[in-house]
């Protein structure tokens, strides 16, 4: 078995040797080995591949010199595996590049022959290539494209299963290896040319604009943490592509897929290409369950969209139990029983774990739906919850047309304020007070909750006025929210939802930065559940 990472790897050469090529993915639970061998700011993909190799005792590896991170990975592995080869990859596909790559393949064959002590048989390669003969299938006219860095297989599968449009995967793992080998008099050179003629990856000096020279329903662009190359291409793509575009960032952590899927689901819902069951107008009572990280909220409405009851309880350590409890409280408050409910839609991070829901929808779509129902003049929703924050842009019909999320850090969230309240030795209610008049305009320099807590402890030691510290913390949360707003562009009217909307200090700080009043719903924590209930009623 020999591990590889790049689609330009001569996989068929390895098969012709009678060996098994295995594509190395970058799923990991920790960077225990990589942190000891590679700088912590190194590309997360390279670190994940290193973990894969060490954890699975892979002794033969072939890499391509596509970037500095992979070259560094090669340097680290030279003393860790029995065989490693770094294939130099041309950046073009002109005749000179083909000659260079052909020579690289010849040198690899010679090195691998010496290592395995076996001869390479060209006729074996020919049989393998003939079994992968070129057969291009006609593409669907309505498609969604995946560009940028490779996505994990489970994410790709989720997109395909959730999407009504054809999914075209332009990442390095998406293209089927098919060949049209004609020059059998120089099979290896023809093979080298075929490899270079694969859909150019972002590292190649080829015009990739032809990949988007069609009317896509949307584009999902994946970037890698600590890798600027993909961000450069994304910036260019954003300026040229006149279609819905979603940028996501992955660090290939095993726990990262859930966060990415939330964004992708919301994107597919907003573009109208997510598979949704169409239903006729219904009668009865309809429920929305928002299973969040901090609170679980339930809303019951009737067929005329009147709110019959709602409940808000802490999620606690068991999300499912909290969902059942919140549902029961809302039923009792409405004087209803489970049999009276026509349908239930679940949303929030715990939505997939609610067995009594008939359908699940992302919180992005639900918050947009709920906010527009409360006030149809709203065009931007600022939702700050317990452990994430998001900004959602709506069109004149209330449809989600853009959104950004901060879901990898507790900075600027309710959890951030809870930690700071505990550090100050006050209640969260005291933190929520407006402190317009301050003795000293303090600024919290760090957005990281841990580092910001250290700053607050230092300010306490300096005997700073507590109100000034609270004002600084509220400004810090507001700053994070405004940065998200500015990423999609300012457009009023603005509504603020989520538990932090009850913090008047934060609301005042955001309004000061926006220069515009925020619309605060009568109960900002139930907007997501309300949106879910409305979707349950409308059946879409």
SERO-469557 format. One line per 3 residues: number of its first residue (from 1); their letters; for each residue y, x, z of C-alpha. Coordinates in steps of 0.02 Angstrom, whole numbers. Last residue first. Layout:
<pts>
NUM> A> Y/X/Z ~ ...
</pts>
This chain:
<pts>
540> XXX> 1219/-2088/121 ~ 1153/-2244/209 ~ 1322/-2321/247
537> XXX> 1273/-2370/424 ~ 1186/-2207/469 ~ 1329/-2112/388
534> XXX> 1448/-2206/502 ~ 1339/-2164/654 ~ 1340/-1980/605
531> XXX> 1530/-1983/590 ~ 1542/-2060/762 ~ 1426/-1927/832
528> XXX> 1538/-1791/760 ~ 1695/-1877/826 ~ 1623/-1901/1001
525> XXX> 1705/-1754/1090 ~ 1882/-1799/1038 ~ 1888/-1960/1141
522> XXX> 2050/-2056/1102 ~ 2072/-1944/952 ~ 2202/-1803/955
519> XXX> 2315/-1792/801 ~ 2398/-1622/804 ~ 2587/-1604/791
516> XXX> 2658/-1479/667 ~ 2736/-1307/672 ~ 2563/-1235/651
513> XXX> 2585/-1096/779 ~ 2671/-1207/907 ~ 2546/-1346/875
510> XXX> 2404/-1224/910 ~ 2482/-1170/1076 ~ 2517/-1350/1128
507> XXX> 2336/-1399/1092 ~ 2274/-1247/1188 ~ 2377/-1293/1340
504> XXX> 2331/-1476/1327 ~ 2146/-1437/1343 ~ 2064/-1602/1295
501> XXX> 2051/-1539/1116 ~ 1937/-1404/1189 ~ 1797/-1533/1200
498> XXX> 1787/-1558/1013 ~ 1913/-1628/889 ~ 2086/-1579/828
495> XXX> 2164/-1677/686 ~ 2289/-1603/564 ~ 2393/-1693/434
492> XXX> 2418/-1576/354 ~ 2373/-1434/237 ~ 2364/-1252/281
489> XXX> 2250/-1140/179 ~ 2062/-1112/188 ~ 2068/-944/279
486> XXX> 2233/-993/360 ~ 2148/-1130/461 ~ 2017/-1007/524
483> XXX> 2152/-884/579 ~ 2243/-1030/661 ~ 2091/-1069/769
480> XXX> 2074/-889/827 ~ 2259/-880/869 ~ 2248/-1043/965
477> XXX> 2109/-974/1074 ~ 2213/-819/1111 ~ 2369/-921/1144
474> XXX> 2272/-1022/1273 ~ 2217/-860/1354 ~ 2396/-794/1360
471> XXX> 2458/-956/1438 ~ 2320/-945/1569 ~ 2374/-766/1608
468> XXX> 2556/-817/1624 ~ 2507/-960/1739 ~ 2410/-839/1849
465> XXX> 2563/-729/1873 ~ 2515/-546/1852 ~ 2461/-454/2008
462> XXX> 2411/-297/1912 ~ 2232/-322/1976 ~ 2236/-496/1900
459> XXX> 2290/-420/1734 ~ 2144/-298/1742 ~ 2022/-439/1776
456> XXX> 2097/-533/1628 ~ 2074/-381/1516 ~ 1892/-363/1571
453> XXX> 1865/-546/1528 ~ 1941/-513/1357 ~ 1813/-374/1331
450> XXX> 1667/-490/1368 ~ 1739/-637/1272 ~ 1777/-532/1119
447> XXX> 1947/-582/1049 ~ 2032/-429/1124 ~ 2220/-405/1136
444> XXX> 2260/-542/1263 ~ 2448/-559/1247 ~ 2565/-585/1395
441> XXX> 2733/-674/1377 ~ 2801/-643/1552 ~ 2884/-768/1667
438> XXX> 2813/-916/1574 ~ 2883/-1089/1537 ~ 2770/-1188/1423
435> XXX> 2619/-1190/1539 ~ 2519/-1341/1483 ~ 2370/-1381/1593
432> XXX> 2193/-1364/1528 ~ 2151/-1210/1631 ~ 2178/-1314/1787
429> XXX> 2048/-1437/1723 ~ 1927/-1293/1690 ~ 1934/-1259/1875
426> XXX> 2005/-1099/1949 ~ 1936/-932/2009 ~ 2023/-831/1875
423> XXX> 1857/-759/1816 ~ 1777/-931/1820 ~ 1919/-1002/1717
420> XXX> 1900/-857/1594 ~ 1714/-890/1570 ~ 1746/-1076/1545
417> XXX> 1885/-1038/1420 ~ 1771/-929/1313 ~ 1633/-1060/1324
414> XXX> 1755/-1189/1255 ~ 1782/-1082/1102 ~ 1903/-950/1038
411> XXX> 1782/-806/1056 ~ 1604/-870/1081 ~ 1541/-766/935
408> XXX> 1422/-798/792 ~ 1474/-975/750 ~ 1651/-957/681
405> XXX> 1652/-1080/538 ~ 1750/-1113/379 ~ 1760/-1272/277
402> XXX> 1800/-1337/103 ~ 1795/-1498/1 ~ 1729/-1619/134
399> XXX> 1755/-1796/71 ~ 1884/-1906/156 ~ 1942/-1993/-2
396> XXX> 2106/-1898/-13 ~ 2013/-1734/7 ~ 1957/-1658/170
393> XXX> 1966/-1478/233 ~ 1861/-1430/385 ~ 1900/-1296/514
390> XXX> 1761/-1238/630 ~ 1736/-1174/806 ~ 1578/-1126/896
387> XXX> 1506/-1113/1071 ~ 1573/-1261/1169 ~ 1670/-1348/1034
384> XXX> 1829/-1318/938 ~ 1847/-1432/787 ~ 2005/-1416/683
381> XXX> 2002/-1552/550 ~ 2119/-1537/400 ~ 2167/-1678/280
378> XXX> 2196/-1820/403 ~ 2290/-1970/331 ~ 2133/-2076/344
375> XXX> 2146/-2078/534 ~ 1997/-2123/645 ~ 1881/-2144/495
372> XXX> 1941/-1980/421 ~ 1897/-1890/583 ~ 1723/-1966/591
369> XXX> 1676/-1923/413 ~ 1744/-1746/424 ~ 1655/-1720/590
366> XXX> 1494/-1787/515 ~ 1499/-1680/358 ~ 1527/-1520/457
363> XXX> 1405/-1574/593 ~ 1263/-1565/469 ~ 1159/-1719/429
360> XXX> 986/-1769/495 ~ 896/-1932/455 ~ 790/-2063/541
357> XXX> 816/-1990/714 ~ 684/-2022/849 ~ 611/-1847/837
354> XXX> 771/-1752/883 ~ 735/-1567/862 ~ 813/-1544/690
351> XXX> 981/-1606/755 ~ 995/-1477/893 ~ 1137/-1380/811
348> XXX> 1236/-1539/784 ~ 1188/-1698/691 ~ 1065/-1841/708
345> XXX> 1070/-2005/612 ~ 990/-2163/685 ~ 944/-2328/602
342> XXX> 934/-2515/633 ~ 945/-2513/823 ~ 899/-2675/912
339> XXX> 721/-2613/946 ~ 793/-2471/1053 ~ 871/-2596/1171
336> XXX> 1051/-2654/1186 ~ 1173/-2698/1324 ~ 1303/-2582/1249
333> XXX> 1315/-2474/1405 ~ 1126/-2477/1423 ~ 1104/-2417/1244
330> XXX> 1235/-2279/1265 ~ 1150/-2218/1425 ~ 979/-2220/1341
327> XXX> 1042/-2119/1193 ~ 1123/-1990/1309 ~ 958/-1975/1405
324> XXX> 850/-1957/1250 ~ 968/-1826/1177 ~ 976/-1732/1342
321> XXX> 786/-1726/1351 ~ 781/-1655/1175 ~ 914/-1523/1209
318> XXX> 825/-1449/1361 ~ 926/-1313/1450 ~ 1082/-1418/1478
315> XXX> 1157/-1532/1345 ~ 1294/-1595/1462 ~ 1323/-1783/1441
312> XXX> 1438/-1889/1333 ~ 1402/-2073/1297 ~ 1464/-2203/1175
309> XXX> 1475/-2391/1157 ~ 1506/-2532/1033 ~ 1619/-2437/913
306> XXX> 1661/-2561/775 ~ 1605/-2509/602 ~ 1578/-2688/543
303> XXX> 1388/-2666/545 ~ 1396/-2618/729 ~ 1428/-2446/803
300> XXX> 1335/-2342/933 ~ 1395/-2167/974 ~ 1296/-2029/1061
297> XXX> 1356/-1860/1123 ~ 1258/-1710/1185 ~ 1365/-1574/1263
294> XXX> 1367/-1385/1267 ~ 1266/-1323/1119 ~ 1282/-1487/1026
291> XXX> 1161/-1629/993 ~ 1271/-1758/908 ~ 1175/-1922/899
288> XXX> 1245/-2059/786 ~ 1179/-2235/805 ~ 1188/-2393/701
285> XXX> 1176/-2574/755 ~ 1130/-2722/644 ~ 1157/-2753/461
282> XXX> 1132/-2639/312 ~ 1220/-2599/150 ~ 1096/-2535/23
279> XXX> 1016/-2364/39 ~ 1023/-2202/-57 ~ 916/-2066/19
276> XXX> 1005/-1900/13 ~ 952/-1742/-80 ~ 1098/-1623/-69
273> XXX> 1193/-1603/-232 ~ 1350/-1700/-185 ~ 1460/-1546/-170
270> XXX> 1501/-1583/13 ~ 1319/-1612/60 ~ 1263/-1451/-23
267> XXX> 1399/-1355/68 ~ 1356/-1435/235 ~ 1173/-1391/210
264> XXX> 1221/-1212/165 ~ 1329/-1191/319 ~ 1196/-1259/436
261> XXX> 1065/-1156/345 ~ 1160/-995/382 ~ 1165/-1031/568
258> XXX> 979/-1072/573 ~ 933/-918/469 ~ 1009/-793/591
255> XXX> 873/-792/723 ~ 761/-672/626 ~ 912/-557/604
252> XXX> 949/-519/421 ~ 1133/-476/457 ~ 1191/-617/347
249> XXX> 1362/-670/288 ~ 1399/-831/195 ~ 1526/-871/61
246> XXX> 1520/-1044/-16 ~ 1602/-1081/-183 ~ 1641/-1249/-261
243> XXX> 1681/-1220/-445 ~ 1828/-1143/-538 ~ 1759/-967/-532
240> XXX> 1885/-832/-573 ~ 1983/-792/-414 ~ 1834/-828/-302
237> XXX> 1724/-715/-408 ~ 1843/-569/-386 ~ 1846/-590/-198
234> XXX> 1656/-612/-197 ~ 1635/-450/-294 ~ 1736/-355/-166
231> XXX> 1645/-439/-21 ~ 1479/-385/-96 ~ 1530/-202/-94
228> XXX> 1601/-206/83 ~ 1436/-191/177 ~ 1447/-195/369
225> XXX> 1367/-370/377 ~ 1291/-417/211 ~ 1364/-545/91
222> XXX> 1286/-701/16 ~ 1373/-805/-117 ~ 1321/-986/-140
219> XXX> 1393/-1056/-302 ~ 1418/-1239/-345 ~ 1389/-1374/-474
216> XXX> 1382/-1236/-602 ~ 1468/-1253/-769 ~ 1426/-1097/-864
213> XXX> 1490/-920/-882 ~ 1439/-879/-705 ~ 1309/-746/-745
210> XXX> 1413/-690/-893 ~ 1540/-623/-768 ~ 1415/-489/-718
207> XXX> 1487/-359/-835 ~ 1382/-204/-808 ~ 1412/-50/-702
204> XXX> 1260/-91/-596 ~ 1276/-106/-407 ~ 1300/-296/-413
201> XXX> 1129/-318/-491 ~ 1111/-330/-679 ~ 988/-463/-738
198> XXX> 841/-357/-796 ~ 879/-250/-949 ~ 863/-89/-849
195> XXX> 682/-132/-813 ~ 648/-169/-996 ~ 724/-1/-1048
192> XXX> 610/92/-927 ~ 460/-4/-997 ~ 507/44/-1175
189> XXX> 518/224/-1118 ~ 349/212/-1032 ~ 264/132/-1182
186> XXX> 318/260/-1309 ~ 213/213/-1462 ~ 198/40/-1382
183> XXX> 377/2/-1430 ~ 369/-189/-1414 ~ 364/-228/-1228
180> XXX> 437/-400/-1192 ~ 429/-406/-1003 ~ 429/-531/-861
177> XXX> 467/-493/-678 ~ 534/-659/-613 ~ 712/-645/-551
174> XXX> 759/-706/-380 ~ 733/-557/-267 ~ 881/-454/-328
171> XXX> 999/-601/-313 ~ 1032/-712/-465 ~ 934/-859/-395
168> XXX> 960/-1010/-507 ~ 931/-1174/-413 ~ 915/-1330/-523
165> XXX> 1014/-1474/-449 ~ 951/-1607/-327 ~ 950/-1479/-185
162> XXX> 864/-1487/-17 ~ 694/-1414/-69 ~ 772/-1274/-171
159> XXX> 898/-1231/-35 ~ 764/-1231/100 ~ 653/-1119/-5
156> XXX> 795/-995/-27 ~ 827/-995/162 ~ 642/-969/201
153> XXX> 634/-825/76 ~ 775/-728/158 ~ 930/-707/53
150> XXX> 964/-559/-60 ~ 1142/-498/-77 ~ 1267/-577/-195
147> XXX> 1235/-732/-298 ~ 1144/-898/-281 ~ 1187/-1021/-419
144> XXX> 1180/-1211/-419 ~ 1128/-1296/-578 ~ 1153/-1449/-686
141> XXX> 1106/-1405/-866 ~ 930/-1359/-811 ~ 868/-1193/-877
138> XXX> 744/-1178/-1019 ~ 602/-1062/-974 ~ 595/-883/-1035
135> XXX> 422/-821/-1077 ~ 411/-631/-1087 ~ 238/-563/-1059
132> XXX> 182/-524/-882 ~ -3/-509/-923 ~ 45/-394/-1066
129> XXX> 136/-282/-941 ~ -19/-266/-831 ~ -131/-225/-978
126> XXX> -8/-95/-1042 ~ 3/-13/-870 ~ -186/6/-863
123> XXX> -182/85/-1036 ~ -58/213/-971 ~ -185/282/-847
120> XXX> -105/385/-707 ~ -220/517/-635 ~ -275/527/-454
117> XXX> -240/650/-313 ~ -139/518/-220 ~ 5/639/-180
114> XXX> -3/737/-343 ~ -15/580/-448 ~ 130/505/-348
111> XXX> 243/653/-386 ~ 197/655/-571 ~ 223/467/-588
108> XXX> 391/480/-499 ~ 446/619/-617 ~ 399/513/-769
105> XXX> 494/365/-697 ~ 650/472/-672 ~ 633/537/-850
102> XXX> 631/358/-917 ~ 782/319/-808 ~ 882/461/-885
99> XXX> 829/416/-1062 ~ 874/233/-1034 ~ 1043/283/-962
96> XXX> 1079/389/-1117 ~ 1030/244/-1233 ~ 1147/121/-1142
93> XXX> 1087/21/-991 ~ 1216/69/-861 ~ 1221/118/-676
90> XXX> 1073/235/-684 ~ 954/229/-533 ~ 890/387/-453
87> XXX> 720/349/-375 ~ 701/414/-198 ~ 517/445/-157
84> XXX> 430/439/9 ~ 252/486/54 ~ 175/520/226
81> XXX> 308/427/325 ~ 424/472/470 ~ 493/645/425
78> XXX> 569/592/260 ~ 609/421/331 ~ 778/466/405
75> XXX> 842/550/247 ~ 782/403/140 ~ 872/280/253
72> XXX> 1030/383/230 ~ 1010/368/41 ~ 982/181/66
69> XXX> 1145/168/164 ~ 1239/274/37 ~ 1201/153/-105
66> XXX> 1082/118/-250 ~ 975/274/-237 ~ 813/178/-261
63> XXX> 674/184/-130 ~ 486/210/-138 ~ 387/206/24
60> XXX> 212/256/79 ~ 158/260/263 ~ 199/83/319
57> XXX> 159/77/505 ~ 208/-107/520 ~ 338/-82/659
54> XXX> 404/79/582 ~ 425/13/405 ~ 495/-156/458
51> XXX> 618/-76/580 ~ 679/38/441 ~ 700/-112/326
48> XXX> 804/-199/460 ~ 915/-47/480 ~ 944/-38/292
45> XXX> 986/-224/287 ~ 1103/-210/436 ~ 1208/-80/345
42> XXX> 1252/62/464 ~ 1375/24/604 ~ 1251/70/740
39> XXX> 1222/244/666 ~ 1040/271/620 ~ 889/342/713
36> XXX> 900/274/890 ~ 982/111/838 ~ 850/93/702
33> XXX> 705/99/824 ~ 766/-39/941 ~ 854/-138/807
30> XXX> 790/-304/872 ~ 705/-463/812 ~ 689/-410/632
27> XXX> 682/-479/456 ~ 730/-350/325 ~ 608/-372/184
24> XXX> 501/-235/108 ~ 422/-284/-56 ~ 240/-233/-57
21> XXX> 162/-133/-200 ~ -29/-127/-193 ~ -110/25/-273
18> XXX> -227/35/-423 ~ -120/169/-505 ~ -73/39/-636
15> XXX> -9/-69/-493 ~ 111/71/-443 ~ 172/84/-623
12> XXX> 194/-105/-626 ~ 310/-94/-476 ~ 427/25/-564
9> XXX> 568/-9/-438 ~ 716/-91/-524 ~ 690/-246/-416
6> XXX> 731/-142/-262 ~ 650/-137/-89 ~ 484/-45/-100
3> XXX> 332/-20/10 ~ 172/64/-47 ~ 0/0/0
</pts>
